[in-house]
């Protein structure tokens, strides 16, 4: 008889011990019987034990889009969500139009793509970074900014990040792209949950270019943490980061996405058509009676910008 050492999660070990106690067996006997039954099933049942996801054919996958996000739904009840963003002429290089440290650029690249994916209810499982700059020093600085932002929602960059840099040619202007892949149970997606009578609220103010850094220091723009806070509240229905098309355009897409009309409201000091740059604003549809709860939850500028009719 051969002895095999196996590491098991604490929960599984506890379940094994409960069965052993219930049936007056040793832990080893429970494990031996479980493996015997499993091997018998594998030999005689075959494909029934293979996860159904591997039997899915491309024709069975349905594709939908929301802004910069693509949602691929498979008949297993799961969804793959991808979001992407890019940046050009922003960074520390001599020909960049907006001068920022590479770590700052990386932070906002990650924030935009991660906000897009997490706003749908998906959990990010892969970050693919493509940089049009050399690895050292510019690329490493950008990558560090991305890593920091990923860690802020509990991701391990060593596990989820893929990276590629341009080391064949000298570059004088910064170019960068980031794609995030997320995974979700289809019934947990935050898409099309908006209801008639919902308010559309804007968290943060639209900022772009040189305005962004100073606005963040003043606490005027939305961030990744705010998406997480919103996703944990049942009275929040749909969540949508706002980018270059502005608040009004994104609000219309939220309403039309559920086949409803939108009543836009004028808000003094808030330009609903201004670009929100790197997702400096988040829109959320909420139960109207929960507005006070939301304003106490997030200490950022919050304005009601519309109503779903």
Kinemage of the C-alpha trace (Angstrom):
@kinemage 1
@onewidth
@group {chain A} dominant
@subgroup {mainchain}
@vectorlist {calphas} color= white
{ca unk a 1} P 0.000 0.000 0.000
{ca unk a 2} L 1.395 3.405 -1.008
{ca unk a 3} L 1.077 6.463 1.230
{ca unk a 4} L 0.057 9.722 -0.516
{ca unk a 5} L 0.185 13.135 1.171
{ca unk a 6} L -2.601 15.500 0.060
{ca unk a 7} L -3.263 19.102 1.144
{ca unk a 8} L -6.963 19.892 1.616
{ca unk a 9} L -8.796 23.161 2.403
{ca unk a 10} L -9.907 23.538 6.022
{ca unk a 11} L -13.604 23.450 5.049
{ca unk a 12} L -13.191 20.153 3.186
{ca unk a 13} L -11.269 18.656 6.088
{ca unk a 14} L -14.058 19.654 8.476
{ca unk a 15} L -16.666 18.025 6.231
{ca unk a 16} L -14.608 14.831 6.081
{ca unk a 17} L -14.288 14.739 9.870
{ca unk a 18} L -18.064 15.183 10.275
{ca unk a 19} L -18.724 12.214 7.989
{ca unk a 20} L -16.105 10.132 9.760
{ca unk a 21} L -17.677 10.835 13.141
{ca unk a 22} L -21.215 10.254 11.864
{ca unk a 23} L -20.400 6.821 10.403
{ca unk a 24} L -17.696 5.790 12.904
{ca unk a 25} L -14.986 5.759 10.247
{ca unk a 26} L -11.456 7.064 10.145
{ca unk a 27} L -10.614 10.123 8.097
{ca unk a 28} L -8.507 7.951 5.769
{ca unk a 29} L -11.415 5.564 5.166
{ca unk a 30} L -13.766 8.401 4.208
{ca unk a 31} L -11.220 9.744 1.722
{ca unk a 32} L -10.517 6.270 0.314
{ca unk a 33} L -14.225 5.554 -0.240
{ca unk a 34} L -14.790 8.974 -1.808
{ca unk a 35} L -11.973 8.422 -4.300
{ca unk a 36} L -13.188 4.911 -5.095
{ca unk a 37} L -16.677 6.209 -5.919
{ca unk a 38} L -15.288 9.094 -7.977
{ca unk a 39} L -13.003 6.849 -10.036
{ca unk a 40} L -15.889 4.463 -10.677
{ca unk a 41} L -18.075 7.304 -11.921
{ca unk a 42} L -15.303 8.691 -14.120
{ca unk a 43} L -14.793 5.299 -15.774
{ca unk a 44} L -18.463 4.547 -16.326
{ca unk a 45} L -20.063 7.956 -16.804
{ca unk a 46} L -17.299 9.802 -18.615
{ca unk a 47} L -18.360 13.140 -20.050
{ca unk a 48} L -21.066 13.647 -17.409
{ca unk a 49} L -18.327 14.641 -14.974
{ca unk a 50} L -16.699 17.164 -17.281
{ca unk a 51} L -17.743 20.753 -16.602
{ca unk a 52} L -20.412 21.743 -19.102
{ca unk a 53} L -18.544 24.957 -19.917
{ca unk a 54} L -16.070 22.908 -21.992
{ca unk a 55} L -18.929 21.615 -24.117
{ca unk a 56} L -20.108 25.081 -25.122
{ca unk a 57} L -19.912 25.829 -28.844
{ca unk a 58} L -19.201 29.323 -30.206
{ca unk a 59} L -22.679 29.503 -31.739
{ca unk a 60} L -24.172 29.195 -28.240
{ca unk a 61} L -22.416 32.320 -26.949
{ca unk a 62} L -24.412 35.561 -26.985
{ca unk a 63} L -22.630 38.895 -27.253
{ca unk a 64} L -23.848 42.233 -25.917
{ca unk a 65} L -22.167 45.615 -25.531
{ca unk a 66} L -22.397 48.455 -23.056
{ca unk a 67} L -20.082 51.309 -23.894
{ca unk a 68} L -16.516 49.979 -23.800
{ca unk a 69} L -17.624 46.728 -22.187
{ca unk a 70} L -18.430 43.452 -23.957
{ca unk a 71} L -20.467 40.740 -22.242
{ca unk a 72} L -20.267 37.151 -23.477
{ca unk a 73} L -22.992 34.941 -22.020
{ca unk a 74} L -22.700 31.165 -22.208
{ca unk a 75} L -25.494 28.606 -21.674
{ca unk a 76} L -23.906 27.428 -18.416
{ca unk a 77} L -25.293 30.514 -16.665
{ca unk a 78} L -21.950 32.317 -16.645
{ca unk a 79} L -20.664 35.453 -18.337
{ca unk a 80} L -17.265 36.721 -19.428
{ca unk a 81} L -16.981 40.509 -19.278
{ca unk a 82} L -14.196 42.482 -20.980
{ca unk a 83} L -13.394 46.161 -20.678
{ca unk a 84} L -10.567 48.143 -22.236
{ca unk a 85} L -9.031 51.583 -22.222
{ca unk a 86} L -6.088 53.345 -23.819
{ca unk a 87} L -4.041 56.495 -23.457
{ca unk a 88} L -1.833 58.514 -25.770
{ca unk a 89} L 0.358 61.585 -25.268
{ca unk a 90} L -0.169 61.426 -21.496
{ca unk a 91} L 2.868 60.566 -19.394
{ca unk a 92} L 6.415 61.630 -18.533
{ca unk a 93} L 7.994 61.660 -22.023
{ca unk a 94} L 9.237 64.758 -23.837
{ca unk a 95} L 6.485 64.808 -26.490
{ca unk a 96} L 3.589 64.065 -24.143
{ca unk a 97} L 0.877 66.734 -24.155
{ca unk a 98} L -0.187 66.102 -20.549
{ca unk a 99} L 2.772 65.596 -18.218
{ca unk a 100} L 2.161 63.092 -15.431
{ca unk a 101} L 4.237 60.523 -13.596
{ca unk a 102} L 4.024 56.994 -15.004
{ca unk a 103} L 2.520 55.687 -11.765
{ca unk a 104} L -0.310 58.203 -12.026
{ca unk a 105} L -1.004 57.156 -15.617
{ca unk a 106} L -1.029 53.488 -14.589
{ca unk a 107} L -3.421 54.163 -11.743
{ca unk a 108} L -5.992 55.829 -13.977
{ca unk a 109} L -5.627 53.258 -16.754
{ca unk a 110} L -6.392 50.511 -14.253
{ca unk a 111} L -9.152 52.503 -12.617
{ca unk a 112} L -11.048 53.067 -15.858
{ca unk a 113} L -10.966 49.465 -17.083
{ca unk a 114} L -11.560 47.938 -13.643
{ca unk a 115} L -14.479 50.294 -12.988
{ca unk a 116} L -16.065 49.338 -16.305
{ca unk a 117} L -15.871 45.618 -15.523
{ca unk a 118} L -16.732 45.685 -11.803
{ca unk a 119} L -19.695 48.006 -12.470
{ca unk a 120} L -21.364 45.127 -14.332
{ca unk a 121} L -21.087 42.853 -11.286
{ca unk a 122} L -18.216 40.799 -12.720
{ca unk a 123} L -15.040 39.947 -10.810
{ca unk a 124} L -11.771 40.786 -12.633
{ca unk a 125} L -9.605 37.737 -13.305
{ca unk a 126} L -7.082 39.060 -15.855
{ca unk a 127} L -5.389 42.384 -16.672
{ca unk a 128} L -3.553 42.542 -20.010
{ca unk a 129} L -1.276 45.594 -20.246
{ca unk a 130} L 0.172 46.713 -23.584
{ca unk a 131} L 2.617 49.623 -23.376
{ca unk a 132} L 4.144 51.527 -26.286
{ca unk a 133} L 7.152 52.495 -24.153
{ca unk a 134} L 10.339 50.861 -22.903
{ca unk a 135} L 10.149 48.725 -19.776
{ca unk a 136} L 12.698 50.745 -17.821
{ca unk a 137} L 12.034 53.312 -16.547
{ca unk a 138} L 8.681 54.415 -18.026
{ca unk a 139} L 7.023 51.019 -18.372
{ca unk a 140} L 7.849 49.901 -14.844
{ca unk a 141} L 6.420 53.118 -13.409
{ca unk a 142} L 3.145 52.649 -15.303
{ca unk a 143} L 2.973 48.998 -14.270
{ca unk a 144} L 3.477 49.931 -10.622
{ca unk a 145} L 0.532 52.321 -10.815
{ca unk a 146} L -1.617 49.562 -12.292
{ca unk a 147} L -0.530 47.116 -9.597
{ca unk a 148} L -1.417 49.536 -6.800
{ca unk a 149} L -4.901 50.109 -8.179
{ca unk a 150} L -5.445 46.369 -8.654
{ca unk a 151} L -4.447 45.705 -5.052
{ca unk a 152} L -7.018 48.246 -3.847
{ca unk a 153} L -9.790 45.750 -4.664
{ca unk a 154} L -7.936 42.687 -3.432
{ca unk a 155} L -6.360 41.465 -6.679
{ca unk a 156} L -2.884 39.915 -6.708
{ca unk a 157} L -0.993 41.498 -9.634
{ca unk a 158} L 1.440 38.578 -9.725
{ca unk a 159} L -1.449 36.275 -10.601
{ca unk a 160} L -3.713 38.394 -12.798
{ca unk a 161} L -1.396 40.708 -14.767
{ca unk a 162} L 0.105 40.135 -18.207
{ca unk a 163} L 2.373 42.836 -19.602
{ca unk a 164} L 4.101 43.794 -22.816
{ca unk a 165} L 6.405 46.739 -23.530
{ca unk a 166} L 8.148 48.273 -26.555
{ca unk a 167} L 11.869 47.586 -26.227
{ca unk a 168} L 12.841 47.488 -29.892
{ca unk a 169} L 12.588 51.226 -30.606
{ca unk a 170} L 13.166 54.405 -28.661
{ca unk a 171} L 9.916 56.279 -28.014
{ca unk a 172} L 9.412 59.985 -27.335
{ca unk a 173} L 5.678 59.885 -26.527
{ca unk a 174} L 3.748 57.620 -24.165
{ca unk a 175} L 1.160 55.145 -25.429
{ca unk a 176} L -0.604 52.597 -23.252
{ca unk a 177} L -3.531 50.186 -23.321
{ca unk a 178} L -5.195 47.942 -20.784
{ca unk a 179} L -7.795 45.192 -21.146
{ca unk a 180} L -9.551 43.658 -18.137
{ca unk a 181} L -11.352 40.316 -18.277
{ca unk a 182} L -13.960 39.535 -15.632
{ca unk a 183} L -16.110 36.546 -14.757
{ca unk a 184} L -19.632 36.466 -13.330
{ca unk a 185} L -22.718 34.388 -12.792
{ca unk a 186} L -25.195 35.693 -15.340
{ca unk a 187} L -27.947 36.262 -12.764
{ca unk a 188} L -25.602 38.483 -10.734
{ca unk a 189} L -24.828 40.888 -13.566
{ca unk a 190} L -25.856 44.508 -12.946
{ca unk a 191} L -27.299 45.100 -16.382
{ca unk a 192} L -30.842 46.106 -17.200
{ca unk a 193} L -31.896 46.278 -13.543
{ca unk a 194} L -33.066 49.906 -13.762
{ca unk a 195} L -36.739 50.435 -12.848
{ca unk a 196} L -39.329 53.094 -13.783
{ca unk a 197} L -39.215 55.905 -11.241
{ca unk a 198} L -35.517 55.407 -10.470
{ca unk a 199} L -33.352 58.466 -10.016
{ca unk a 200} L -30.097 58.720 -11.940
{ca unk a 201} L -27.401 60.134 -9.711
{ca unk a 202} L -23.921 61.262 -10.666
{ca unk a 203} L -21.104 60.625 -8.213
{ca unk a 204} L -18.183 62.957 -8.897
{ca unk a 205} L -17.672 65.839 -11.307
{ca unk a 206} L -16.552 65.521 -14.939
{ca unk a 207} L -12.849 66.312 -15.248
{ca unk a 208} L -10.404 65.772 -18.079
{ca unk a 209} L -6.722 66.311 -18.822
{ca unk a 210} L -4.831 68.544 -16.408
{ca unk a 211} L -7.953 68.942 -14.235
{ca unk a 212} L -7.994 65.341 -13.013
{ca unk a 213} L -5.095 65.235 -10.536
{ca unk a 214} L -6.113 68.384 -8.678
{ca unk a 215} L -9.766 67.312 -8.621
{ca unk a 216} L -8.837 63.957 -7.101
{ca unk a 217} L -6.870 65.719 -4.364
{ca unk a 218} L -10.015 67.748 -3.563
{ca unk a 219} L -12.171 64.610 -3.442
{ca unk a 220} L -14.262 65.690 -6.428
{ca unk a 221} L -14.021 62.622 -8.658
{ca unk a 222} L -15.290 59.058 -8.392
{ca unk a 223} L -12.952 56.132 -7.912
{ca unk a 224} L -12.849 52.333 -7.871
{ca unk a 225} L -13.778 52.148 -4.193
{ca unk a 226} L -17.015 54.002 -4.954
{ca unk a 227} L -18.033 51.349 -7.493
{ca unk a 228} L -17.483 48.685 -4.828
{ca unk a 229} L -19.562 50.670 -2.324
{ca unk a 230} L -22.418 51.041 -4.796
{ca unk a 231} L -22.380 47.371 -5.792
{ca unk a 232} L -22.946 46.359 -2.163
{ca unk a 233} L -26.249 48.255 -1.894
{ca unk a 234} L -29.462 46.563 -3.038
{ca unk a 235} L -31.165 49.902 -3.684
{ca unk a 236} L -28.547 50.609 -6.358
{ca unk a 237} L -29.720 49.023 -9.607
{ca unk a 238} L -27.407 49.800 -12.540
{ca unk a 239} L -23.924 51.343 -12.346
{ca unk a 240} L -22.101 52.979 -15.257
{ca unk a 241} L -18.763 54.834 -15.266
{ca unk a 242} L -18.822 57.954 -17.446
{ca unk a 243} L -16.079 58.654 -19.962
{ca unk a 244} L -15.556 60.900 -22.931
{ca unk a 245} L -19.193 61.106 -24.079
{ca unk a 246} L -20.349 62.807 -20.888
{ca unk a 247} L -23.073 62.325 -18.302
{ca unk a 248} L -26.081 63.019 -20.548
{ca unk a 249} L -25.043 60.456 -23.171
{ca unk a 250} L -24.384 57.746 -20.567
{ca unk a 251} L -27.689 58.492 -18.810
{ca unk a 252} L -29.586 58.061 -22.076
{ca unk a 253} L -27.910 54.698 -22.667
{ca unk a 254} L -28.931 53.540 -19.173
{ca unk a 255} L -32.553 54.482 -19.831
{ca unk a 256} L -32.779 53.210 -23.399
{ca unk a 257} L -31.075 49.982 -22.354
{ca unk a 258} L -34.210 49.045 -20.409
{ca unk a 259} L -36.620 50.498 -22.972
{ca unk a 260} L -37.537 53.579 -20.914
{ca unk a 261} L -37.539 57.325 -21.501
{ca unk a 262} L -35.268 59.685 -19.599
{ca unk a 263} L -36.027 63.029 -18.013
{ca unk a 264} L -32.733 64.912 -17.771
{ca unk a 265} L -32.430 67.570 -15.078
{ca unk a 266} L -30.346 70.726 -15.182
{ca unk a 267} L -27.847 70.924 -12.357
{ca unk a 268} L -26.208 74.243 -11.629
{ca unk a 269} L -22.463 74.069 -12.008
{ca unk a 270} L -22.513 70.613 -13.614
{ca unk a 271} L -21.956 70.276 -17.365
{ca unk a 272} L -23.819 67.144 -18.433
{ca unk a 273} L -22.132 67.095 -21.835
{ca unk a 274} L -18.537 67.564 -20.710
{ca unk a 275} L -16.104 64.680 -21.046
{ca unk a 276} L -15.521 62.875 -17.761
{ca unk a 277} L -12.068 61.825 -18.936
{ca unk a 278} L -10.766 58.747 -17.089
{ca unk a 279} L -14.124 57.788 -15.538
{ca unk a 280} L -14.193 60.682 -13.075
{ca unk a 281} L -17.988 60.269 -12.751
{ca unk a 282} L -20.120 57.218 -11.949
{ca unk a 283} L -23.826 57.101 -12.761
{ca unk a 284} L -26.138 54.924 -10.697
{ca unk a 285} L -29.871 54.309 -10.858
{ca unk a 286} L -31.384 54.104 -7.376
{ca unk a 287} L -34.661 53.941 -5.495
{ca unk a 288} L -35.649 57.586 -5.049
{ca unk a 289} L -36.273 57.180 -1.316
{ca unk a 290} L -32.662 56.030 -0.818
{ca unk a 291} L -30.983 59.235 -2.008
{ca unk a 292} L -30.151 60.334 1.531
{ca unk a 293} L -28.606 56.944 2.295
{ca unk a 294} L -26.389 57.261 -0.765
{ca unk a 295} L -25.186 60.772 0.078
{ca unk a 296} L -24.224 59.641 3.579
{ca unk a 297} L -22.418 56.580 2.176
{ca unk a 298} L -20.091 58.354 -0.265
{ca unk a 299} L -18.489 61.693 0.694
{ca unk a 300} L -18.168 62.900 -2.888
{ca unk a 301} L -20.187 65.421 -4.933
{ca unk a 302} L -23.518 63.669 -5.654
{ca unk a 303} L -26.155 65.152 -7.929
{ca unk a 304} L -29.477 63.905 -9.255
{ca unk a 305} L -29.176 64.306 -13.036
{ca unk a 306} L -32.253 62.491 -14.273
{ca unk a 307} L -35.297 60.303 -13.726
{ca unk a 308} L -36.348 57.096 -15.462
{ca unk a 309} L -39.889 57.460 -16.841
